[in-house]
Amino acid sequence: MCKAAGLTAATDASGGGAAGSVFMKLNLTNKGSDPCILRGFPGVSLVADAAGAPIGAPATRDDSAGVVDVLLAPGQTGTAVLRYTQARNYQGCTAVDAAGYRVYPPEDTDSLFIPQPTTACSNADITLLSIGAFQPA
């Protein structure tokens, strides 16, 4: 299985948006010298800074794309669809600044940080993020 220490993380917002949501690709790339497998869903949360604790609710799983084994040779990328819904769309959202995303590869307790300033809701009962399963890029 791919581990955070052997991966780089980035987002690509070319997915566009609709009705207050932004769809982006969450890309994890194998920076190691050996192949590894991504299987399933990453954990994703908004965070205040690179070492910060999660803000609000973590991403919910969008299982519209099935779980498959994504074999990453060195330099190859797996991608999952990440949806961010505008925090200010929600009544009762206590808006706070987020510095970016904390990403946990499937079956890993170590994480990667993607700097991407945005607005989060500090209340954990409002879910701004959803994430799909990894697919070949």
C-alpha positions in Angstrom: 0.0 0.0 0.0 1.2 3.5 -0.7 2.2 5.5 2.4 2.3 9.3 2.9 6.1 9.3 3.2 6.4 8.0 -0.4 3.7 10.3 -1.9 3.2 13.9 -3.0 -0.2 15.5 -2.9 -1.8 18.2 -5.0 -5.2 19.4 -6.2 -6.4 20.3 -9.7 -9.5 22.4 -9.8 -10.1 21.8 -13.5 -13.2 19.9 -12.5 -15.2 23.1 -12.3 -18.1 23.8 -10.0 -21.8 24.1 -9.7 -24.4 25.4 -7.2 -21.8 26.6 -4.7 -19.5 23.6 -5.0 -16.0 23.2 -6.5 -15.0 19.9 -7.8 -11.3 19.2 -8.0 -9.0 16.2 -8.5 -7.0 15.1 -5.4 -3.8 13.7 -6.9 -1.4 11.5 -5.1 1.9 10.8 -6.9 4.4 8.0 -6.1 7.7 9.8 -5.4 9.4 6.6 -4.3 11.5 4.1 -6.3 9.1 1.1 -5.8 5.5 0.6 -7.1 2.7 0.9 -4.5 -1.1 0.5 -4.5 -3.8 3.1 -3.6 -7.1 1.3 -2.7 -10.1 3.1 -1.5 -10.8 6.5 0.0 -8.4 9.0 1.5 -9.2 10.8 4.6 -9.5 14.6 4.0 -10.1 17.5 6.4 -9.6 21.2 6.3 -6.9 22.5 8.7 -5.8 25.8 10.1 -2.1 25.3 9.3 0.3 22.6 8.1 0.6 21.0 11.5 -2.9 22.0 12.7 -5.9 20.0 13.9 -8.9 19.4 11.6 -11.5 22.1 11.4 -15.1 21.0 11.3 -16.3 17.7 9.8 -14.0 15.4 7.7 -15.0 14.6 4.1 -17.8 12.1 3.6 -17.3 9.3 1.1 -18.8 9.5 -2.3 -19.0 5.9 -3.5 -20.3 6.6 -7.0 -17.0 5.4 -8.4 -16.2 1.9 -7.3 -13.1 1.0 -5.3 -10.3 -0.4 -7.5 -6.6 -1.1 -7.0 -4.6 1.7 -8.5 -1.0 0.5 -9.0 1.4 3.5 -9.0 4.7 2.9 -10.6 7.3 5.5 -9.6 6.2 8.9 -10.9 2.6 7.8 -11.5 -0.5 9.4 -10.0 -3.8 8.2 -8.7 -6.7 10.6 -8.5 -9.9 11.0 -6.4 -12.7 13.5 -6.9 -12.8 16.0 -4.0 -15.8 18.3 -3.7 -15.7 21.5 -1.5 -19.0 23.3 -0.8 -18.8 27.0 -0.1 -18.9 27.4 3.7 -21.0 30.6 3.4 -23.8 28.6 1.8 -24.8 27.2 5.2 -27.0 28.9 7.8 -25.3 28.5 11.2 -21.8 28.1 9.7 -19.2 29.6 12.0 -16.8 30.6 9.2 -13.0 30.3 10.0 -10.0 30.5 7.7 -8.4 27.2 6.7 -4.9 27.1 5.3 -5.5 23.9 3.3 -6.3 20.2 3.3 -4.8 17.4 5.4 -4.9 14.2 3.4 -4.5 10.6 4.8 -3.8 8.0 2.1 -6.0 4.9 2.4 -4.9 2.7 5.3 -2.3 5.2 6.6 -2.2 7.2 9.8 0.4 9.6 8.4 -0.8 12.5 6.4 0.2 15.1 3.7 -0.7 18.8 3.7 -1.9 20.7 0.7 -1.7 24.5 1.1 -4.9 25.9 -0.4 -6.4 28.7 1.7 -10.2 28.6 1.9 -13.1 29.0 4.3 -14.2 26.3 6.7 -17.1 25.9 9.2 -15.8 25.2 12.7 -19.1 23.4 13.5 -18.6 19.7 13.0 -22.3 19.2 12.1 -21.8 21.0 8.7 -20.0 18.8 6.1 -18.3 20.8 3.4 -16.2 18.1 1.8 -16.9 14.8 0.0 -14.3 12.5 -1.5 -14.4 9.7 -4.0 -12.3 6.5 -4.2 -9.0 6.6 -6.0 -9.0 5.9 -9.7 -6.1 5.7 -12.2 -5.2 9.3 -13.4 
